[in-house]
Amino acid sequence: MTPRLVSPAEAVESLRGKVHQKWADAVCAALGVGGPVTFSVPLRPGVSTGSAVARIGYRAWHEWHMRWREFAARHPVDALVVRKPLSVQGLTDDYPATLVADLDEAVALLSAAGSSPPDIARARTLASSLQAAGGVLTPANVRAVHQLGADDAEVLLNAVAWLRQHPDASAWTARQLPVPGMHTKWLDTHGTLLRDVADRDVRQEVRQRPAVLHLTYVDPGHIASGRRRHDAWTTGDTHDIAYRPRIVLVVENRDSRLWFPPVRDTIVVEGGGHAAAALLANVPWIRAADHIVYWGDIDADGYAILDRFRAALAEPAPDGAPPKPVTSILMDATDLHRYGHHGVNHDKAGRLIKPSSARLTQLTEAEATAYDTIATEGPTRFRRIEQEAIPLADAATRLRAFISE
C-alpha cells in the first residue's frame, strides 16, 4: 500500500460518501433490520512505521498533524478520532489513525463541516412508521420512501396499512381504492414502490377495466350502406363489429381515425398510446386480420409505441392465436424528409422536446434511421412531425399501395 496522509477535508468528503451509501442501512439497523453500521475513514493508510513517515517527509507529516489538531479544535470530534501509537524520529506518541462514527456522529460532523447530510430524523420517523404499518423494511425501501414528498409518503403509509387490513382488493379498480389521501392516478406513479414496501402488487389484484377500442369503418361498401361509421368494441361484451377486416390500421390521433378516407376491407382503430400494445395485441379480430398496420407521430413516442406494439404481437396471444407482424406507414426516413416542413421542436405546453435515450429493437432499418435522426442525441432540425399534419389523402394512398403490394 502506498503511504498516504488524509487531510481533514478529504476525510470529511470520504465520510460524506460513506454516509450517502449507507445511511439507510444504519436507520434499518436501529430498528432491528440488519447488522450495526459504523462509518470509518483511514487517516494514514500505509503509514504505520517511522520509515513510512520518513518516505513521506517530516515536514508533510508535521503539517498533516497540525491540520488535525486545528480541526479538532474547531469541531468537537476528539472522541471520533482513533489514535494509535507511532514512533517518529525516536519519539513515540499517539497520532490520528482512523475517523470512526455512528450515524448521528457522522451527520453532526458533516453538518459542522458545512456539508448537507440526509434528513436522518425524517428518515427514522418514516422507517418506524413503515414498520409499524406492516411494511417491508429494507434500506432500498427506506431510501425510496424518504425521496417522496410529505403528502405522497403519508399516502404510501396509509396504503400499506389499508392493504394489511384488506387481503382482497378485487372489489375495486385501481382508481377506486378507498385509501385515505390517494388520488385516482397515484398508483400509476407509485405502484411499484407500494408493491415493494407492501410485498404485494395491488395492481394485479384490483378489478381490471375491460378494453374499449374506438374504431371507424372505412370500407366503401359499408359506407354506402348508410350504417354507422364509428363504433366501440369492448372486451367481454356480446356485440360484434360490422365486418371482419382484412386490414387493421392503428392510428394515434382521433382526428386521423374519424376522417380517414375510404379504403376497402379496412377498419381504423384509435390506439391508446403506450398502452396500445397490451390492449390491442390480444383483440381476436385484430389478430385475425390479414395485415396490421401502424401509423403514428414521427417522434420518440411514436417509434416507442410502434416498437412495443410489434414486440407484443410477436408473441402468441393468450387464446393461442399465432404471432403477427406489424407494418408501419409514413414513418420511415423518406417520410421524415418529405414532411420535414411540418417539423416542430416544442410540445403543446411550449417546452423544448428532449431527445430520447431509449434503445428500440423492433424497428426496421428505415424506421431506425428516422428515429435516430429525429429522436436521439445530436443536432437535428426538429424533434416531431405530428400525425395530424400529414394529409389523410396521403395516408390513404400509402395504405392502398401497401394493400396492392
N, C-alpha and C positions, 0 to 999 in steps of 0.2 A: 504494500500500500504506500502510495506517495505521501510523505508527511505534508500536512496542511493545517493552517490555523484558520478557524472560522470566526469572523468578526460578529459582534452583537447584531448588526443589521442583517447579516447573512443568516444568522441563527433564527432571528425573528421571521425572516422570509421563509426559511425552511419549515419553521413551526407552523406558519400560516398555511402552507401547502398541506402539511400533515393533518391539520385540523379540518381543512376543507375536505380531505379524503375520508376522514374517519369520525367526524363529529356525530353523525347519525348512529354509527356503531356504539359510540360511548353513551348516547342517550338511551339506546335499546338495552345496553348492558346494565344501566342503572335501574331498569325495570325488569331485570332478570332474564333478558334475552341476549345470549352470547356472553363471552368472557370479558373481563375487565379490559379497558383500553387506556393506555397511557401514551403520551406523546414525548418523544425524546429526540434530541439532536446532538450528535457528537461534535464537540467543540475543538478537538485537536486530533483528528484521525491520523493514525500513523506516528503520533508523537508521544512515545512512552519511555523514551530514554534521553539522557543528556546528549548523546551523539546525534540524535534526530534534531534536537534543538540547535545544535551546532551547525547542522546542514542547512537549516532554515536561516539561521543568523540570529545572533543575540539581540541585535537592535530590533529586528522584526518581532522577536519573542517579547521583548520588553514593551514595545508599543501595543502588541495584542493584549498583554496582561493589563496594561493601563486602561485600555478601552473597556475591558470587562469590569475593572474597578469603578470606572466612571459610570458605566451602565448600571451597575448595582447601586450606586449612589443615587441615580435618578429614578430607578424603579425598584420597588420592594420585592426583589426576586431572589434574594440570597438563598432562601430555602429550596429554590428550584434548581440551583446550580450545584451539581455534584462535583466535588473537588477530590482529586486523587494526588498522592504524593509523587514528586518527581525531583530528581537530583540534577541541578543545573550548575555547572562550574563548581562542583564540590559541595553545594548547599542544597539541602532537601527541604522542600516546602510543599504545601497543598496548592495545586493550581486547578482552574476550571477544566473539567473533563467532559461533562455532559449536561445539557439542559433537559430536565425532566419535569413534566407537568401533567396533571389530570386535566379534564376538560375545562373546569371552572378556572383553574390556574392559568391554563393556556389562553382562554378567552380574555381574562383580566390582563395578561401580559400583552396580547395583541392590541387590546383597546388602549392600554397605556402607551404603547409604541406608535399609536396613530393608525393602526390597521382597522379594518371593519370586519369583525368576525360574524358568523351567522347569529341570528337571534335565538340563542340557546334556550332562554326562558320560554319563548313561544313554542319552540320545538318540543320541549319537555311537556308542556301543557297539552299539545296536540297528541303526542305519543301516549300520554297517560289516558287521555280521553278515548283514543282509538282502542287501546287495550281494554278499557272499561266497557266500551260498546261491543266488545267481542270481535274486534278486527284482528287481522294478521299483522303482528308487529315485526317488521324487518327493517334494516337500515334503508333499503331502497324505498319501501313504502313511507317511512318517516320523511325521507327527502322529498318524495313526490307530494305528500300532504303539506309539507312545510312551504312548498312553492305555490300553493293555492292562495288566493286571496281569502280574507276572513269569511266572506259570505259563502264561497264555494267549499271551504273547509268545514263550515258548520253544516252545510247540506250533506257533505260526504259522511260526516259522523252520524247525522240523522238517518241517512240511507243505510249505513251499516247496522245501526240499532233496529231500524224497521225490518230489514231482511232477517235479522235474528228472530224477530217476533212473528215473521210471516214466511214459513218454509215453502209456501206455494204461491207464486206470483202470476199464475196463468190466468187469473180472472181480469187482469188489467193489460192494456197495451203499454208500450214503453212511455207513452206520453200521458198515461192515466195514473201512474203510480202515485199514491197519496202520501208521498214523503214530504214532511214539513220543509217548506222553502224551496223545493225542487221545481224549476220551471220545465215546460214541456220538452225543451230540447237539451236539457242538462246532460242527459245520458249520451247524446251524440258526441259531446266533447269529453266527458269524464267517465264514460262507461268502462273503459279498460282499467283505469285506476280503481274504480269501485270493485271490479272483478278481483283485482289483486289484493285489496285490503279486506274484502269480504269473503274471499276464497269461494266465490260463487258468481257466475255470469248471469245476472238477471236478464240481460238482453236476449239470452237463449230461452228463458223461461216464460217471458211475457207473451200474451196473445199477439200473434203476428197479423198484420194487416194483409188482406188479400191484395194481390197485384191488380192494379187497374191501368189498362192501356187506353189511351186516346188515339183514335185512328181515323183515317179518311179513305173512302173508297174512290179510286180514280180510274177504274176500268170504264171505257167509253160506253159499253153496253149497259152497265149498271147505271151510269149517269143518265142515259137516255130513258131508262125505265121510270124515272121520276121518284125512285125510292130514296130513302135517307142517304146522305153522303157522309155524314160524320157520326161516329159511333164510339162506344166504350166497351171494352171487354174486361171482365172481372174473373179472376181465378175462383173456381168453385161454384160459379153461378150456373144457371141452367140454359141461358140463351147461347146462341152461336153467332158467328159472323155471317155476313150476307153471302159471301162466296169464298171459296178456297183459292188463295192467290198462288200464282207461280213465282211472283216476285214480291218480296217484302223490302220496302225501303224505310230505313230508320233515319229520322232527322232529329235535330236537337231543338229546333225552334218552332213554336206554334204556328207562326205565320207561314213558314215553309210547308207545314203539313196542311193547313186549312185551304190554301190556294194552289196546291200543287196541280199542274196541268194533267189532262187525261193521259194515262198510259195503260195499255192493255194488260189484263190479268195481274194488276198490281194493287197492293194496299200500302199506304204510307202511315207509318207508326211514329208517334211522338216519343222520343227517348226520354229517359229520366236522368240525364247527366251521368255521373259516375255510378249511379245505382242501376243504370240500364243493363249492365252485364248480367247481374243476378236476376233481374226482373224479366228480361226478355229471353234469356237463353233457355229457360225452361217452359216457355209457352209452346204447346204442342203444334199449333197450326203455323207458327213461325218456323219451327224446326222442319216442318213438313214441306215448306216451300222449296221450289227448285233452286232459287237463288236468294240469298240475304245480302243486302247492300246497305252500307252505312255512308251517310253524308253529314259531316259536322263542321264546326268552325275550323278554320285553318289557324290554329294556335296550340299552345301547350296542352290545354284541357281537351281540345278536340281530338288530338292524337292520343292522349292518355285514355280517353273513353274508347276510341277505336281499338287500342291495344288491349284493354281489359275485356271488351266485347268479344274480340277474336279469341282471347285466351279462354273465356267462359264457354264459347261454342265449340272450342277444340276438344272439350271433354264430353263424354256421353251424358245425356240427360238422366235425371232420376228415374224416368219411366222407361229407360232403355233405348231411347232414340239415339242414333249414332252422332258422332261429331259432325259439325257443319262449317264449311269455310265462309268467310265474310269478305266481300269485295267492297272497296270504297270508290266513290266518285268525287271529282272536284277537290281532291286532297293531295295531289302529288306535286312534284317540283314544277312541272309545266303550269299547273293551275296557280301556283304561288306567284309566278311571274305574270301570267295572263291577267290576273285580277289584282296585281300589286297596287294599282291606283286607289283601291279601296282599303289599303292597309292603315292601321291605327297603332298608336303606341300607348294610349291611355285607356283605362277601363271606364265603366259607366259613372264612377264616382270621381273621375278626373285624376286618378292615381296612375303613376307610371307602371306599366306592366313589367313585372320582373321576369328574368329568364328562368328556365326550368333546369334542374339537375337530374330529373328522372330519366332512368335508362329504360327505353321501351324496346322490347324484344320481338314484338309481333308485327312490326311494320314491314311493308315491302321496301325494296331499295329506293324507289321513287318517293314513297311517303317519308322514309327516314331522312332522305336528302332535304325534303321540305321542312321536316321537324327540326333538323339540325340547323337549318338556315334561319328559321323564324323564332325558335323557342329556346335554344340553348345559349350558353355563354358566348360572348363575342359580339362585334358590331353588326347591326342589321338595320335596314331602313324602317322596319315596322315589326310589331310582335303579334299582330292579329288581323285576320280578314274574317269578318263576321258572316255567317251563313246568309243572313237576310240581304247582304249587299250584293250577292251573286244572283243574277236574273233567274227566275224559276224556269223560264223557257230554256235557258242553257242547261239547267239540271235535268229537265225532261229529255232534251236532245241527247245528253250524255247517257241517261238511263236507257233510252231506246236503242242507242248504239251498242250498249253493253248487252241488251237482250238479243239484238240481231247477231252479235258475235257469238 
